[in-house]
Amino acid sequence: MNRRNFIQATVAGVVGQSHARQDDNVVVKAGAFAVTIPAIWQKSAIIEKVPIKPLYSKEDWKAYQADNHRILKPSYGCRPQHWALRFPAAVPKGITFDQENAGENPEAPQILMHKAEEWGMAFTDGTHTKDKAGELRQRLRREMDEVLQNDNPHVSPAFMDASLTFMCLKRRIDFTGGHGVRLVAQWTIEAELMRLGGLHYLFLGMSDDSTCQIIATFPLGLPGLPTSEGREHLGWSMERYGELEKGFNRYEADAIGWLGKHEQEITPSLRTLDAMMQSLVASSWKQE
């Protein structure tokens, strides 16, 4: 982890964390925000205040203005200033987690609390924006709520050079100060199997005053999911890639159906993750 303004949550408990325990849970605080997590996640939890990471430097932005064909591609880490709450202990067996690069990882076990109006600045030099703050926040809220009815493969405001597939198990979740939508999905670029390390819990939320936008992601474990080296799943095979590519819609439906039948075997359990997001206190973005 680089040396930015961060808080390392430890058993001893340092700034940013309370010791209130109830039924093996603990309340973790980050600035104006709080969330209740399983106590076993506490020891390795990391709380970090992260500044805006824009796509362009000041110099690159000036060059872009002079030649707008000189376009840089954003990374997943290009995002507004935010509080990052990371939980390495939530990672299921068989999945690796590199906490040094968690900000660039779309499946990392973390809750990210963003200053919503800065999403438009994250893809410029961190100062300029093409989107009016009010319109941007309205769009973020609209796209979040529409997830319950539609499969938008690019619904997350964070950039990914990929699309969400296997979108399923959707549910609205209300928390103190706002609401959001959770789903299970996987980022893919082309036809691919549902995989351990790719399948993850995704929560998108907004505070009621629209000043705070939330992205929570947790990798999911499930017996029967192929690893990154696995070549087959549910009778579909990467060795017969042409067949998988042509029949991907059928495979996706098969995989989603299989996932639904084995939902109770998922780790961490969706119940645990949902309860955590329901416990979230996020009424407004406040600078602290």
C-alpha positions in Angstrom: 0.0 0.0 0.0 1.4 3.4 -0.8 1.8 6.0 1.9 -1.4 8.1 1.5 -3.6 9.3 4.2 -4.7 5.9 5.5 -5.8 4.1 8.6 -4.8 0.5 9.3 -7.6 -1.2 11.3 -6.0 -3.6 13.9 -7.2 -5.7 16.8 -6.0 -2.9 19.1 -8.3 -0.5 17.3 -6.9 2.8 16.0 -8.5 6.0 14.7 -11.5 5.2 12.4 -12.8 2.2 14.3 -15.1 1.6 17.2 -15.1 -1.4 19.5 -18.9 -1.9 19.7 -19.6 -5.6 19.3 -22.9 -7.4 18.9 -23.3 -11.0 18.0 -19.7 -11.3 16.7 -20.0 -8.1 14.6 -18.0 -4.9 14.9 -18.8 -1.4 13.8 -16.1 0.2 11.6 -16.0 3.9 10.9 -14.4 5.9 8.1 -14.9 9.6 8.3 -18.6 10.3 8.3 -19.4 6.7 7.3 -19.9 3.5 9.3 -20.6 -0.1 8.6 -21.0 -3.3 10.7 -18.8 -6.2 9.6 -18.2 -9.7 10.9 -15.7 -9.5 13.8 -13.4 -12.0 12.1 -12.7 -9.5 9.3 -11.6 -6.8 11.8 -8.0 -7.8 12.4 -6.8 -7.4 8.8 -9.3 -4.6 7.8 -7.8 -1.5 6.1 -9.4 1.9 6.1 -7.9 4.4 3.7 -8.7 8.0 2.6 -7.8 8.1 -1.1 -7.5 11.4 -3.1 -9.0 11.7 -6.6 -7.0 9.8 -9.2 -7.7 11.5 -12.6 -7.0 10.0 -16.0 -4.9 13.0 -17.2 -2.1 14.9 -15.5 -2.2 18.7 -15.9 0.3 18.5 -18.8 -1.5 15.6 -20.5 -4.8 17.5 -20.3 -3.3 20.6 -22.0 -1.9 18.3 -24.7 -5.4 16.8 -25.1 -6.9 20.2 -25.5 -4.5 20.9 -28.3 -5.0 17.5 -30.0 -8.1 15.7 -28.8 -7.1 12.6 -30.8 -4.5 12.1 -28.0 -7.0 10.1 -25.8 -5.7 8.1 -22.9 -7.7 5.0 -21.8 -8.8 5.1 -18.1 -8.2 2.3 -15.7 -10.5 1.0 -13.1 -8.6 3.0 -10.5 -9.5 6.3 -12.1 -12.0 7.5 -9.6 -13.0 10.4 -7.3 -11.7 11.0 -3.8 -13.2 8.3 -1.6 -12.9 6.3 1.6 -11.8 2.7 0.9 -12.7 0.0 3.4 -10.9 -3.2 2.5 -11.5 -6.6 4.1 -8.8 -9.2 3.1 -10.3 -11.8 5.5 -13.5 -11.8 3.4 -11.7 -13.5 0.5 -12.8 -17.1 -0.1 -10.4 -20.0 -0.1 -8.7 -20.4 -3.5 -8.7 -16.7 -4.4 -5.7 -14.4 -4.1 -5.9 -10.7 -3.1 -3.2 -8.2 -3.7 -4.0 -5.4 -1.3 -1.2 -3.2 -2.9 -3.3 -2.9 -6.1 -6.8 -3.2 -4.6 -7.9 0.1 -6.1 -7.3 -1.3 -9.6 -9.1 -4.6 -8.8 -12.9 -4.7 -9.7 -13.4 -7.9 -7.6 -11.4 -6.8 -4.5 -13.2 -7.2 -1.1 -13.9 -3.6 -0.5 -16.5 -0.8 0.0 -15.6 2.4 -1.7 -17.4 5.6 -0.7 -17.0 8.3 -3.4 -17.6 12.0 -3.6 -20.3 11.6 -6.3 -19.9 15.0 -8.1 -16.2 14.1 -8.9 -17.0 11.2 -11.1 -17.0 13.6 -14.1 -13.6 14.9 -13.1 -12.0 11.5 -12.7 -11.8 11.1 -16.5 -10.2 14.5 -17.1 -7.4 16.2 -15.2 -9.3 16.1 -11.9 -10.5 19.7 -12.3 -12.5 20.0 -15.5 -15.7 18.1 -16.2 -18.1 17.7 -19.1 -21.0 16.8 -16.9 -22.8 19.2 -14.6 -22.7 17.8 -11.1 -26.5 17.7 -10.7 -27.0 15.9 -14.0 -24.2 13.5 -13.3 -25.7 12.5 -9.9 -29.1 12.1 -11.4 -27.7 9.8 -14.1 -25.8 7.7 -11.6 -29.0 7.3 -9.5 -31.1 6.4 -12.6 -28.7 3.8 -13.9 -28.4 2.3 -10.5 -32.2 1.9 -10.0 -32.6 0.6 -13.6 -30.4 -2.4 -12.8 -33.4 -4.1 -11.1 -35.2 -4.2 -14.5 -32.4 -4.2 -17.0 -29.0 -5.8 -17.5 -26.8 -2.8 -18.2 -23.3 -4.4 -18.8 -21.6 -1.0 -18.0 -23.7 0.2 -15.1 -20.7 0.8 -12.8 -19.3 4.3 -13.1 -15.8 3.0 -12.7 -14.2 2.2 -16.1 -13.7 -1.4 -17.2 -12.6 -2.4 -20.7 -15.1 -5.3 -20.3 -18.8 -6.0 -19.8 -20.7 -7.5 -16.9 -22.1 -10.9 -17.6 -24.0 -13.5 -15.6 -25.9 -10.6 -14.0 -28.4 -12.2 -11.5 -29.7 -12.4 -7.9 -30.6 -8.7 -7.9 -32.0 -7.0 -4.9 -32.6 -3.5 -3.6 -31.0 -2.8 -0.3 -31.8 0.2 1.9 -29.3 1.6 4.4 -29.2 4.5 6.8 -29.1 7.5 4.5 -29.7 6.0 1.1 -30.3 2.8 -0.9 -28.6 0.7 -3.5 -28.8 -2.4 -5.6 -26.9 -5.6 -5.3 -26.2 -8.3 -7.9 -23.9 -11.1 -8.7 -21.9 -10.8 -11.9 -18.5 -11.3 -13.7 -16.5 -9.0 -15.9 -15.7 -10.5 -19.3 -14.2 -9.3 -22.5 -15.3 -12.2 -24.7 -17.1 -15.5 -24.3 -15.8 -17.0 -21.0 -16.8 -19.5 -18.3 -18.2 -18.4 -15.0 -15.1 -18.6 -12.8 -13.8 -18.6 -9.2 -12.1 -15.2 -8.8 -14.2 -13.6 -11.4 -17.7 -14.1 -10.0 -18.4 -11.4 -7.4 -20.9 -9.5 -5.4 -21.5 -6.0 -6.7 -23.3 -3.3 -4.8 -24.1 0.1 -6.2 -25.5 2.7 -3.9 -26.3 6.4 -3.5 -27.0 8.6 -0.4 -30.4 10.2 -0.4 -28.8 13.6 -1.0 -26.9 12.2 -4.0 -23.5 13.4 -2.7 -22.1 10.0 -1.9 -21.8 7.2 -4.5 -20.9 3.7 -3.3 -19.4 0.7 -5.0 -18.9 -2.5 -3.0 -17.3 -5.6 -4.4 -16.6 -9.0 -2.9 -15.2 -12.1 -4.7 -17.4 -15.1 -4.2 -16.5 -18.8 -3.7 -18.7 -21.6 -4.7 -17.9 -25.4 -5.1 -18.0 -26.4 -8.7 -16.8 -23.1 -10.1 -13.8 -23.6 -12.5 -10.5 -21.9 -11.5 -8.6 -19.7 -13.9 -7.0 -22.9 -15.3 -10.4 -24.8 -15.5 -11.5 -25.7 -19.0 -15.1 -27.0 -18.5 -18.3 -26.0 -16.7 -21.8 -27.5 -17.0 -20.8 -29.4 -20.1 -19.4 -26.3 -21.9 -15.7 -26.3 -22.7 -13.1 -23.8 -23.6 -11.6 -26.5 -25.7 -14.7 -26.1 -27.9 -14.5 -22.4 -28.0 -16.4 -21.9 -31.2 -19.3 -23.8 -29.7 -19.1 -21.7 -26.5 -18.9 -18.4 -28.4 -21.9 -19.2 -30.6 -23.9 -20.6 -27.7 -22.8 -18.2 -25.0 -26.4 -16.9 -24.3 -27.4 -20.5 -23.6 -24.4 -21.1 -21.4 -25.0 -17.9 -19.5 -28.6 -19.0 -18.9 -27.4 -22.4 -17.7 -24.7 -20.9 -15.4 -27.2 -18.4 -13.9 -29.7 -21.2 -13.3 -27.0 -23.4 -11.7 -25.9 -20.5 -9.5 -29.5 -19.9 -8.3 -29.7 -23.6 -7.2 -26.5 -23.3 -5.3 -27.0 -19.9 -3.8 -26.8 -21.1 -0.2 -23.3 -22.5 -0.8 -21.8 -19.2 -1.8 -19.1 -17.8 0.5 -19.1 -15.2 1.9 -22.9 -15.8 2.1 -25.1 -13.2 0.3 -27.0 -12.9 3.6 -23.8 -11.8 5.4 -22.9 -9.3 2.6 -26.5 -8.0 2.4 -26.6 -7.5 6.2 -23.3 -5.6 6.0 -24.6 -3.2 3.3 -27.9 -2.8 5.2 -25.9 -1.6 8.2 -24.1 1.1 6.2 -24.4 4.6 7.5 -23.9 7.0 4.6 -26.2 10.0 4.7 -23.9 12.5 2.9 -20.4 13.1 1.7 -18.6 15.2 4.3 -15.0 16.2 4.3 -13.3 14.9 7.5 
